Amino acid sequence: MEQTRLVKISKYLSKHLRHTPERLGLTLAPGGWVNVDELLSACAAHQFFFARAELEEVVAASDKQRFSFDDTKTRIRANQGHSVDVDLQLEPQTPPDVLYHGTGKPSVSAILRSGLLKMSRHHVHLSREMETARKVGMRHGRPIILAIDTTAMHQAGFTFYCSDNGVWLVDEVPPQYLKVLDAE
């Protein structure tokens, strides 16, 4: 399938499975799950047509692995990044010693004052790899990578989760746990 078509479907799904399911008449079940047949019908009813095979290709081929099917492939969900109220049913996990967050240079001074905040999302998103953080930071201008002392945070009682696609999630990262690394 053409890459631009996959991107278009992925963006449409991100918008509706993470932020506005009600616009399609969908309700996210616990875990953020939606019945695949209901999703396809709802999208078609809103003049956005795609086949189940295209949906499967989006889930399988997405480099960011934004979506997951359940074991039966009858339900789908966005793995993280929701702004709507949903319990993703993630279990607390012990994080690796250091995780990373990418941002743009203009945001660094505010982050060092206030820490990383989830803003309109459910969690702050962190990655295991510096390269992933750098790519995220590039979306916001000159990338800056922040290293997070997750060992100290975990010992201080912060709860971490890891989504199905390997993105680490936490409610906030106070400034004392941050170290600025240059992305270049």
N, C-alpha and C positions, 0 to 999 in steps of 0.2 A: 504494500500500500504506500502511496505517496506520503513522504514525511510531513509535509505541511498539513495534510488531512489528519494524520495522527496527532499533531500538535493542536490543531483546532478542536478535535474531540477531547483531548486531555484538558485543555483550558476550559471547555464547556463543562466537563465533569467536575473539575476543581471548583469552579464557581458554584455549581449546584449541590455537590456533595459536601462541600466544606462551609459554604456561606449562605446559600439561599435555596435549600431544598423545597421550601414552601412555594416558591415560584413555579415549580413543576408539579405541585400538588403532592409532594413526597414528604414522608415523615421518617426521620432516622430512627431506627430501632436501637436498643442498647448495643453498644459496640460501634455505632455509626453505620450499621448495616442497612442496605436497601435491597429489595428483591430485584434481580436483574431484569426479569420480564416487565415488572412495573416501571423500572427506570427506562427501558427501551420504549415502552408505550408512552410514558410521560414526555420523553424527548420528542417522539414523533408527533404527539398532540401539540407540541409547541414548535413544529416545523423544523426540528433539528433531527434529521434522519441519519441513522447509522445502524449497521447490522451487528449481530452478536459477535461475529468473527472479527469485525473491526474493534469492538470493545475488548475482546480477548487479546488482540494484538497491542492495543494501547496499554493494557495491564502488563503484558509480557515484555514489551519493547521499551517502555519508558525508562530512561536512564536514571531518573529520580525515584522510580518505583512508588509513585504517589498513591496507587490504588492496590487493593488486594481482593481476591475472591475468597469466600469461605471454602472449606474442604469439598463441598458438593458443587461449587461453582454456580449456585443458585442465588447467592447474595454477593454484593460488592460494597466496598467502603473506601473512603479516602483514609490513608494511614495516619495523617496528622495535619495540622494547619487549620483546624476548624475555628470559625468565629461564632458559630451557633452553639448553643448549649447541648452537649452530648457527652455521655460517659463512654469513653473508648475501651473501657474494661481492661486497661493495661495494668500489669502487676509491677510493683516497685522492684527495682533491680540495683545491684551495686555497680556503679559506673567504673570505667577504666580510670586510671590515675589522673589523666588530663583529657579534656575534650576541648573543641575549638568552635569559635563563632566568627563568621566573617561579616564585616560591615564596611561602609564607606568612610573615608577619612573625615568628612565633615561631622560624622556622628560620634567620633571617639571621645571628645571632651565631655559631652553630655553623658555618655555611657560611663565614663570614669567617675563622674559625680553621682549618678543615680543607680548604676549597675545596669544589667540587662533585664528589661521588663517585658512581659508577654504582650503588652499593649492590648489589641483587640482579639488576640488569639488565646488559646487555652494554655499554651506553654511557650517557653523560650526554646528554640531549636538549636541543638548542638551536634557537632559531628566528630567522628573519631579521627578523621584525616584532615590535615592542614589544607590539602589541595581542594577538598570539598568546600571548606570554609572560604578559601580564596575565591572560588567560583561564585559563591553566594555574595561575597563582598563586592565583586566586580559589577553586580547589578546596581550598586549604589555609588559608583564612581571609582576612585582609586581605592583598591581593596586594602583593608587592614585586618589582620587576624588577631583575635583575642584568645589567649590560652586560659582555660578555666581550671583552677585547682579543685577538681571534683573530689579528691580524697578528703581534703579539709572540709569541703561543703557537706559531704556524706557524713563525716564524723560529727559535724555540727547539727545534724538532723534533717538536712534537706533530702527530699525524696526525688529520686530519678526514675524515669521510665524509658524503655527503648521500644519504639514503634516497629511494626512489621518490616519496614524498609531500612532499619538501622539508624534512624534519626533518634538522638537522645533528647529527652524532654525533661524540663524542670520548671517550676513556677517562676523563679527569678534567679538572678545571679548577682548578689551584692558586690559592690566595687572591690572590696578587699580580696576577692577570689579571682580577680582578673589581672592578666599581664598582657601588655600590648606587644605583638610581634609584627614586624613589617612583612607584608605579603610579597615583596619583590626582592 
